[in-house]
Amino acid sequence: MSEAEQCRALTEDGERCSRPARNDGFCHQHGPDNETIDDAPEDGNDSENDDESSQEENVSENETEHQEDDEENPAENGEFDVMDVRETVESVADDLVGHPLDGIIEIMDDGDGWEVVVEMVERSAIPDTQDILGQYEISLSESGDVTGYRLRERYRRGDSQEW
C-alpha cells in the first residue's frame, strides 16, 4: 500500500495507522482531529510551543482521551454498526475488487460479522446503460476487518432483473 493510500493518523503507540485511507486521507476510525504523521514532531522537541500552551494541550488531551477511545474503535465497544460497515466498505471496495464502486446494495449482520453486497463497474460504456456491472459479496468480521469477497453475478446495467 502506498503512502497516499494509507491512513495519515498515528496510533496510540505513535506508529502510523496501517488501514487504507478514504478520500480525506484517513481510515474509517480516524479523522482530521487525530494526530497525523504531518503533526508528529521529528526530533521529539517542539521549541515553538511554550510551557503554557503545552499544559493546555495536555489538559485538553486528558479530558478527551477517554471519549476518543470510545469513538476511535467502535468495534471494541460493541458499537460497530451499519454506518461503520458502510464507511469501511466504501473505503476498501475499489482496491479489494479492482473496479470502481457503483453502490452498496445490501448490508446484513449475520451474527458472526457482516455481509455486504455491492455493485462494481467492471466495464464502462457509452451509453452507461451498457456498463457491465459485477455484484460482489464482501464479508467483514464483527470488528470490521475484511475477511473475504466473492463475485455473485455480472450483468449489463440496462438489463432488467427478476426480483
MDAnalysis code that builds the backbone (N, CA, C; Angstrom):
import MDAnalysis as mda
import numpy as np

u = mda.Universe.empty(489, n_residues=163, atom_resindex=np.repeat(np.arange(163), 3), trajectory=True)
u.add_TopologyAttr("name", ["N", "CA", "C"] * 163)
u.add_TopologyAttr("resid", np.arange(1, 164))
u.add_TopologyAttr("resname", ["MET", "SER", "GLU", "ALA", "GLU", "GLN", "CYS", "ARG", "ALA", "LEU", "THR", "GLU", "ASP", "GLY", "GLU", "ARG", "CYS", "SER", "ARG", "PRO", "ALA", "ARG", "ASN", "ASP", "GLY", "PHE", "CYS", "HIS", "GLN", "HIS", "GLY", "PRO", "ASP", "ASN", "GLU", "THR", "ILE", "ASP", "ASP", "ALA", "PRO", "GLU", "ASP", "GLY", "ASN", "ASP", "SER", "GLU", "ASN", "ASP", "ASP", "GLU", "SER", "SER", "GLN", "GLU", "GLU", "ASN", "VAL", "SER", "GLU", "ASN", "GLU", "THR", "GLU", "HIS", "GLN", "GLU", "ASP", "ASP", "GLU", "GLU", "ASN", "PRO", "ALA", "GLU", "ASN", "GLY", "GLU", "PHE", "ASP", "VAL", "MET", "ASP", "VAL", "ARG", "GLU", "THR", "VAL", "GLU", "SER", "VAL", "ALA", "ASP", "ASP", "LEU", "VAL", "GLY", "HIS", "PRO", "LEU", "ASP", "GLY", "ILE", "ILE", "GLU", "ILE", "MET", "ASP", "ASP", "GLY", "ASP", "GLY", "TRP", "GLU", "VAL", "VAL", "VAL", "GLU", "MET", "VAL", "GLU", "ARG", "SER", "ALA", "ILE", "PRO", "ASP", "THR", "GLN", "ASP", "ILE", "LEU", "GLY", "GLN", "TYR", "GLU", "ILE", "SER", "LEU", "SER", "GLU", "SER", "GLY", "ASP", "VAL", "THR", "GLY", "TYR", "ARG", "LEU", "ARG", "GLU", "ARG", "TYR", "ARG", "ARG", "GLY", "ASP", "SER", "GLN", "GLU", "TRP"])
u.atoms.positions = np.array([
    [0.857, -1.173, 0.000],
    [0.000, 0.000, 0.000],
    [0.900, 1.231, 0.000],
    [0.660, 2.155, -0.898],
    [1.478, 3.362, -0.959],
    [1.082, 4.318, 0.149],
    [1.979, 5.290, 0.432],
    [1.704, 6.263, 1.484],
    [0.437, 7.044, 1.216],
    [0.135, 7.315, -0.071],
    [-1.054, 8.088, -0.421],
    [-2.325, 7.313, -0.096],
    [-2.261, 5.986, -0.081],
    [-3.443, 5.180, 0.171],
    [-3.584, 4.787, 1.631],
    [-2.558, 5.039, 2.445],
    [-2.548, 4.644, 3.841],
    [-3.035, 5.794, 4.714],
    [-3.753, 5.468, 5.758],
    [-4.266, 6.460, 6.708],
    [-3.113, 7.305, 7.253],
    [-3.337, 8.613, 7.396],
    [-2.306, 9.548, 7.856],
    [-2.210, 9.615, 9.372],
    [-3.148, 9.016, 10.088],
    [-3.200, 9.143, 11.545],
    [-2.138, 8.283, 12.223],
    [-1.782, 8.713, 13.427],
    [-0.876, 7.937, 14.259],
    [-1.691, 7.184, 15.293],
    [-1.266, 5.971, 15.611],
    [-1.949, 5.169, 16.628],
    [-1.474, 5.606, 18.003],
    [-2.034, 5.008, 19.052],
    [-1.686, 5.375, 20.422],
    [-0.203, 5.180, 20.721],
    [0.428, 4.191, 20.079],
    [1.849, 3.942, 20.334],
    [2.765, 4.755, 19.419],
    [2.187, 5.711, 18.676],
    [2.982, 6.604, 17.843],
    [3.313, 6.063, 16.463],
    [2.824, 4.879, 16.135],
    [3.050, 4.290, 14.820],
    [1.967, 4.772, 13.857],
    [2.263, 4.740, 12.578],
    [1.288, 5.153, 11.573],
    [0.223, 4.079, 11.415],
    [-1.032, 4.480, 11.348],
    [-2.145, 3.556, 11.154],
    [-1.946, 2.812, 9.836],
    [-2.216, 1.512, 9.832],
    [-1.966, 0.709, 8.640],
    [-3.221, 0.503, 7.789],
    [-4.338, 1.086, 8.190],
    [-5.577, 0.908, 7.441],
    [-5.585, 1.744, 6.161],
    [-6.369, 1.328, 5.168],
    [-6.478, 2.130, 3.936],
    [-7.223, 3.434, 4.197],
    [-6.809, 4.472, 3.490],
    [-7.398, 5.801, 3.676],
    [-8.546, 6.028, 2.713],
    [-9.495, 6.844, 3.170],
    [-10.567, 7.311, 2.294],
    [-10.058, 8.554, 1.573],
    [-10.941, 9.234, 0.864],
    [-10.564, 10.423, 0.107],
    [-9.963, 11.520, 0.970],
    [-10.346, 11.589, 2.259],
    [-9.833, 12.643, 3.127],
    [-8.470, 12.296, 3.733],
    [-7.907, 11.127, 3.404],
    [-6.599, 10.736, 3.890],
    [-6.627, 9.961, 5.196],
    [-7.829, 9.665, 5.725],
    [-7.958, 8.944, 6.979],
    [-8.815, 7.700, 6.788],
    [-8.607, 6.702, 7.657],
    [-9.408, 5.476, 7.596],
    [-10.756, 5.706, 8.286],
    [-11.554, 4.644, 8.393],
    [-12.885, 4.759, 8.996],
    [-12.834, 5.037, 10.497],
    [-11.675, 4.825, 11.132],
    [-11.584, 5.044, 12.572],
    [-10.922, 6.362, 12.945],
    [-10.260, 7.006, 12.016],
    [-9.548, 8.237, 12.313],
    [-10.100, 9.394, 11.493],
    [-9.795, 10.586, 11.927],
    [-10.245, 11.774, 11.219],
    [-9.239, 12.894, 11.366],
    [-9.556, 14.048, 10.795],
    [-8.649, 15.194, 10.825],
    [-8.282, 15.661, 12.230],
    [-9.076, 15.306, 13.247],
    [-8.778, 15.718, 14.617],
    [-7.700, 14.857, 15.265],
    [-7.403, 13.687, 14.686],
    [-6.368, 12.820, 15.230],
    [-4.978, 13.347, 14.879],
    [-3.992, 13.010, 15.709],
    [-2.607, 13.370, 15.402],
    [-2.195, 12.607, 14.155],
    [-1.507, 13.288, 13.254],
    [-1.127, 12.658, 11.989],
    [0.382, 12.653, 11.826],
    [0.836, 11.956, 10.790],
    [2.270, 11.917, 10.506],
    [2.801, 13.310, 10.212],
    [1.946, 14.203, 9.703],
    [2.354, 15.575, 9.415],
    [2.556, 16.385, 10.700],
    [1.816, 16.024, 11.761],
    [1.862, 16.765, 13.019],
    [2.939, 16.268, 13.958],
    [3.452, 15.065, 13.745],
    [4.384, 14.449, 14.684],
    [5.705, 15.219, 14.696],
    [6.198, 15.570, 15.884],
    [7.490, 16.249, 15.949],
    [8.587, 15.290, 15.503],
    [9.493, 15.788, 14.671],
    [10.534, 14.937, 14.115],
    [11.619, 14.619, 15.121],
    [11.983, 15.588, 15.977],
    [13.076, 15.359, 16.911],
    [12.592, 15.156, 18.344],
    [11.288, 15.139, 18.545],
    [10.731, 14.950, 19.877],
    [10.621, 16.242, 20.665],
    [11.253, 17.322, 20.227],
    [11.164, 18.615, 20.891],
    [10.486, 19.602, 19.980],
    [9.538, 20.323, 20.524],
    [8.847, 21.337, 19.744],
    [9.127, 22.669, 20.417],
    [10.170, 23.354, 19.987],
    [10.600, 24.572, 20.649],
    [9.645, 25.732, 20.419],
    [8.732, 25.610, 19.485],
    [7.799, 26.701, 19.211],
    [6.724, 26.819, 20.276],
    [6.403, 25.724, 20.946],
    [5.365, 25.760, 21.985],
    [5.992, 26.157, 23.299],
    [5.358, 27.092, 23.998],
    [5.846, 27.422, 25.325],
    [5.168, 26.519, 26.341],
    [5.600, 26.569, 27.599],
    [5.083, 25.681, 28.629],
    [3.580, 25.826, 28.806],
    [3.076, 27.048, 28.729],
    [1.652, 27.284, 28.952],
    [0.792, 26.579, 27.902],
    [1.155, 26.717, 26.621],
    [0.351, 26.073, 25.575],
    [0.483, 24.565, 25.656],
    [1.652, 24.049, 26.072],
    [1.835, 22.612, 26.235],
    [0.944, 22.083, 27.345],
    [0.847, 22.839, 28.446],
    [-0.001, 22.422, 29.546],
    [-1.461, 22.416, 29.127],
    [-1.887, 23.464, 28.394],
    [-3.268, 23.497, 27.916],
    [-3.555, 22.317, 26.998],
    [-2.600, 21.990, 26.138],
    [-2.769, 20.874, 25.221],
    [-2.903, 19.562, 25.980],
    [-2.048, 19.362, 27.001],
    [-2.107, 18.140, 27.792],
    [-3.433, 18.018, 28.532],
    [-3.950, 19.121, 29.068],
    [-5.233, 19.096, 29.764],
    [-6.337, 18.712, 28.797],
    [-6.348, 19.333, 27.622],
    [-7.416, 19.020, 26.681],
    [-7.292, 17.592, 26.176],
    [-6.060, 17.074, 26.026],
    [-5.888, 15.684, 25.610],
    [-6.407, 14.740, 26.672],
    [-6.102, 15.017, 27.953],
    [-6.560, 14.162, 29.040],
    [-8.077, 14.170, 29.158],
    [-8.690, 15.326, 28.947],
    [-10.145, 15.424, 29.046],
    [-10.837, 14.615, 27.969],
    [-10.262, 14.609, 26.780],
    [-10.928, 13.940, 25.669],
    [-10.396, 12.546, 25.394],
    [-9.343, 12.121, 26.099],
    [-8.731, 10.819, 25.825],
    [-9.730, 9.680, 25.941],
    [-10.484, 9.653, 27.037],
    [-11.455, 8.581, 27.229],
    [-12.543, 8.632, 26.157],
    [-13.014, 9.831, 25.856],
    [-14.044, 9.995, 24.842],
    [-13.535, 9.526, 23.474],
    [-12.285, 9.890, 23.116],
    [-11.729, 9.480, 21.837],
    [-11.556, 7.980, 21.768],
    [-11.150, 7.338, 22.873],
    [-11.000, 5.892, 22.878],
    [-12.319, 5.218, 22.547],
    [-13.413, 5.748, 23.084],
    [-14.720, 5.184, 22.796],
    [-15.089, 5.349, 21.331],
    [-14.736, 6.507, 20.752],
    [-15.107, 6.789, 19.374],
    [-14.131, 6.186, 18.377],
    [-12.848, 6.036, 18.786],
    [-11.811, 5.628, 17.854],
    [-12.033, 4.226, 17.304],
    [-12.401, 3.274, 18.134],
    [-12.615, 1.920, 17.666],
    [-13.965, 1.426, 18.139],
    [-15.003, 1.670, 17.337],
    [-16.347, 1.284, 17.747],
    [-16.484, -0.213, 17.992],
    [-15.702, -1.046, 17.290],
    [-15.822, -2.490, 17.420],
    [-15.441, -2.952, 18.823],
    [-14.431, -2.311, 19.446],
    [-14.018, -2.701, 20.779],
    [-15.111, -2.459, 21.798],
    [-15.970, -1.517, 21.530],
    [-17.053, -1.187, 22.457],
    [-18.379, -1.822, 22.048],
    [-18.333, -2.712, 21.064],
    [-19.557, -3.345, 20.597],
    [-20.447, -2.385, 19.842],
    [-19.865, -1.316, 19.287],
    [-20.649, -0.296, 18.623],
    [-20.434, -0.261, 17.111],
    [-19.828, -1.284, 16.525],
    [-19.595, -1.304, 15.085],
    [-20.950, -1.537, 14.426],
    [-21.522, -0.468, 13.852],
    [-22.874, -0.545, 13.330],
    [-22.887, -0.467, 11.801],
    [-24.075, -0.384, 11.255],
    [-24.264, -0.373, 9.807],
    [-23.509, 0.785, 9.149],
    [-23.512, 1.950, 9.763],
    [-22.815, 3.099, 9.179],
    [-21.301, 2.880, 9.161],
    [-20.770, 2.251, 10.207],
    [-19.333, 1.932, 10.233],
    [-18.997, 0.917, 9.144],
    [-19.873, -0.075, 8.969],
    [-19.675, -1.074, 7.911],
    [-19.687, -0.388, 6.554],
    [-20.635, 0.501, 6.350],
    [-20.744, 1.228, 5.080],
    [-19.462, 2.004, 4.783],
    [-18.964, 2.747, 5.766],
    [-17.736, 3.524, 5.579],
    [-16.550, 2.616, 5.256],
    [-16.457, 1.492, 5.957],
    [-15.360, 0.558, 5.714],
    [-15.411, 0.028, 4.293],
    [-16.580, -0.417, 3.856],
    [-16.722, -0.976, 2.517],
    [-16.433, 0.086, 1.463],
    [-16.936, 1.301, 1.657],
    [-16.677, 2.367, 0.689],
    [-15.182, 2.659, 0.574],
    [-14.444, 2.532, 1.678],
    [-13.019, 2.863, 1.648],
    [-12.153, 1.739, 1.083],
    [-12.621, 0.489, 1.115],
    [-11.766, -0.618, 0.663],
    [-12.228, -1.296, -0.612],
    [-13.465, -1.097, -1.035],
    [-14.028, -1.878, -2.145],
    [-13.241, -1.729, -3.449],
    [-12.892, -0.501, -3.826],
    [-12.175, -0.287, -5.091],
    [-10.865, -1.064, -5.129],
    [-10.066, -0.957, -4.059],
    [-8.786, -1.655, -4.014],
    [-8.967, -3.160, -3.890],
    [-9.942, -3.577, -3.127],
    [-10.172, -5.000, -2.886],
    [-10.565, -5.726, -4.169],
    [-11.542, -5.213, -4.875],
    [-12.077, -5.884, -6.058],
    [-11.347, -5.451, -7.326],
    [-10.860, -4.228, -7.348],
    [-10.133, -3.757, -8.521],
    [-10.994, -3.055, -9.548],
    [-12.206, -2.691, -9.156],
    [-13.115, -1.945, -10.027],
    [-13.741, -0.827, -9.203],
    [-14.235, 0.236, -9.861],
    [-14.871, 1.328, -9.100],
    [-16.209, 0.900, -8.491],
    [-16.432, 1.320, -7.264],
    [-17.688, 1.038, -6.567],
    [-18.807, 1.847, -7.207],
    [-19.896, 1.181, -7.561],
    [-21.060, 1.870, -8.108],
    [-22.089, 2.122, -7.005],
    [-22.205, 1.192, -6.073],
    [-23.149, 1.375, -4.982],
    [-23.204, 0.175, -4.060],
    [-23.721, 0.417, -2.864],
    [-23.943, -0.653, -1.896],
    [-25.396, -1.057, -1.996],
    [-25.630, -2.335, -2.190],
    [-26.985, -2.834, -2.373],
    [-27.586, -3.333, -1.059],
    [-26.760, -3.999, -0.249],
    [-27.307, -4.652, 0.944],
    [-26.223, -4.754, 2.013],
    [-26.613, -4.547, 3.268],
    [-25.733, -4.765, 4.418],
    [-26.515, -5.612, 5.412],
    [-25.936, -6.757, 5.788],
    [-26.614, -7.658, 6.729],
    [-25.671, -8.077, 7.848],
    [-26.162, -8.071, 9.070],
    [-25.428, -8.601, 10.213],
    [-25.779, -10.078, 10.297],
    [-24.781, -10.949, 10.078],
    [-25.087, -12.382, 10.074],
    [-24.786, -13.058, 11.414],
    [-24.558, -12.265, 12.454],
    [-24.296, -12.820, 13.776],
    [-22.816, -13.009, 14.062],
    [-22.037, -13.409, 13.060],
    [-20.594, -13.590, 13.214],
    [-19.820, -12.466, 12.561],
    [-20.515, -11.521, 11.960],
    [-19.879, -10.436, 11.236],
    [-20.897, -9.784, 10.325],
    [-20.419, -9.274, 9.203],
    [-21.280, -8.544, 8.289],
    [-21.111, -9.071, 6.870],
    [-22.192, -9.130, 6.135],
    [-22.177, -9.459, 4.703],
    [-22.689, -8.229, 3.971],
    [-21.914, -7.746, 3.002],
    [-22.266, -6.545, 2.264],
    [-22.266, -6.890, 0.782],
    [-23.334, -6.529, 0.088],
    [-23.422, -6.748, -1.355],
    [-23.254, -5.399, -2.040],
    [-22.308, -5.348, -2.988],
    [-22.009, -4.103, -3.695],
    [-22.063, -4.337, -5.196],
    [-22.273, -3.250, -5.933],
    [-22.159, -3.271, -7.388],
    [-20.895, -2.529, -7.771],
    [-20.109, -3.143, -8.657],
    [-18.864, -2.546, -9.131],
    [-18.950, -2.423, -10.649],
    [-18.444, -1.316, -11.202],
    [-18.427, -1.112, -12.645],
    [-17.226, -1.872, -13.200],
    [-17.488, -2.976, -13.883],
    [-16.404, -3.778, -14.431],
    [-15.976, -3.297, -15.810],
    [-16.906, -2.707, -16.544],
    [-16.558, -2.119, -17.835],
    [-17.510, -0.967, -18.094],
    [-16.936, 0.232, -18.285],
    [-17.748, 1.410, -18.590],
    [-18.062, 1.416, -20.076],
    [-19.248, 1.923, -20.416],
    [-19.661, 2.002, -21.817],
    [-20.446, 3.288, -22.036],
    [-20.592, 3.646, -23.304],
    [-21.436, 4.776, -23.691],
    [-22.511, 4.205, -24.588],
    [-23.759, 4.339, -24.243],
    [-24.326, 4.969, -23.042],
    [-24.081, 4.103, -21.809],
    [-24.195, 4.726, -20.623],
    [-23.885, 3.993, -19.395],
    [-24.859, 2.860, -19.107],
    [-25.984, 2.819, -19.796],
    [-26.911, 1.690, -19.630],
    [-26.289, 0.395, -20.153],
    [-25.193, 0.511, -20.884],
    [-24.499, -0.666, -21.396],
    [-23.284, -1.055, -20.541],
    [-23.062, -0.357, -19.418],
    [-21.980, -0.728, -18.497],
    [-22.169, -2.177, -18.064],
    [-21.050, -2.861, -17.848],
    [-21.096, -4.203, -17.268],
    [-20.821, -4.053, -15.779],
    [-21.761, -4.507, -14.958],
    [-21.644, -4.420, -13.505],
    [-21.384, -5.805, -12.928],
    [-20.614, -5.844, -11.882],
    [-20.420, -7.065, -11.118],
    [-21.030, -6.872, -9.748],
    [-21.739, -7.882, -9.294],
    [-22.317, -7.831, -7.952],
    [-21.450, -8.706, -7.050],
    [-20.828, -8.082, -6.055],
    [-19.894, -8.770, -5.171],
    [-20.430, -8.802, -3.751],
    [-20.114, -9.885, -3.062],
    [-20.431, -10.019, -1.646],
    [-19.119, -9.880, -0.880],
    [-19.050, -8.912, 0.027],
    [-17.863, -8.672, 0.838],
    [-18.193, -9.051, 2.276],
    [-17.337, -9.875, 2.878],
    [-17.537, -10.326, 4.258],
    [-16.625, -9.554, 5.186],
    [-17.187, -9.114, 6.324],
    [-16.415, -8.411, 7.348],
    [-16.605, -9.130, 8.671],
    [-15.565, -9.108, 9.504],
    [-15.674, -9.671, 10.850],
    [-16.515, -8.733, 11.708],
    [-16.810, -9.168, 12.935],
    [-17.574, -8.321, 13.856],
    [-16.860, -7.010, 14.133],
    [-15.522, -7.019, 14.051],
    [-14.739, -5.812, 14.323],
    [-14.536, -4.956, 13.083],
    [-15.053, -5.399, 11.930],
    [-14.982, -4.591, 10.723],
    [-13.818, -4.890, 9.807],
    [-13.055, -5.945, 10.080],
    [-11.962, -6.329, 9.192],
    [-12.513, -7.153, 8.037],
    [-12.026, -6.886, 6.828],
    [-12.470, -7.635, 5.654],
    [-11.934, -9.051, 5.756],
    [-12.823, -10.033, 5.639],
    [-12.416, -11.438, 5.721],
    [-12.524, -12.149, 4.383],
    [-13.173, -11.546, 3.397],
    [-13.254, -12.162, 2.081],
    [-14.265, -11.469, 1.192],
    [-14.251, -11.883, -0.080],
    [-15.246, -11.379, -1.021],
    [-15.411, -12.400, -2.144],
    [-16.544, -12.309, -2.837],
    [-16.765, -13.201, -3.974],
    [-17.687, -12.526, -4.980],
    [-17.518, -12.882, -6.244],
    [-18.386, -12.391, -7.305],
    [-19.675, -13.199, -7.271],
    [-20.814, -12.536, -7.218],
    [-22.105, -13.226, -7.240],
    [-22.642, -13.331, -8.657],
    [-22.569, -12.234, -9.419],
    [-23.035, -12.256, -10.808],
    [-22.560, -11.026, -11.556],
    [-22.653, -11.109, -12.902],
    [-22.358, -9.968, -13.776],
    [-23.583, -9.731, -14.646],
    [-23.796, -8.468, -14.992],
    [-24.934, -8.135, -15.832],
    [-24.743, -6.752, -16.427],
    [-25.499, -6.474, -17.451],
    [-25.481, -5.167, -18.089],
    [-26.392, -4.237, -17.277],
    [-25.957, -3.014, -17.051],
    [-26.725, -2.076, -16.214],
    [-28.166, -1.934, -16.714],
    [-28.367, -1.926, -18.010],
    [-29.708, -1.707, -18.560],
    [-30.615, -2.935, -18.527],
    [-30.044, -4.120, -18.230],
    [-30.870, -5.332, -18.211],
    [-31.803, -5.326, -17.009],
    [-33.033, -5.767, -17.245],
    [-33.967, -5.880, -16.126],
    [-33.726, -7.217, -15.436],
    [-33.882, -7.200, -14.120],
    [-33.672, -8.409, -13.334],
    [-34.957, -8.776, -12.638],
    [-35.164, -10.079, -12.486],
    [-36.354, -10.536, -11.757],
    [-36.112, -10.361, -10.273],
    [-37.083, -9.861, -9.561],
    [-36.957, -9.687, -8.115],
    [-37.817, -10.655, -7.457],
])
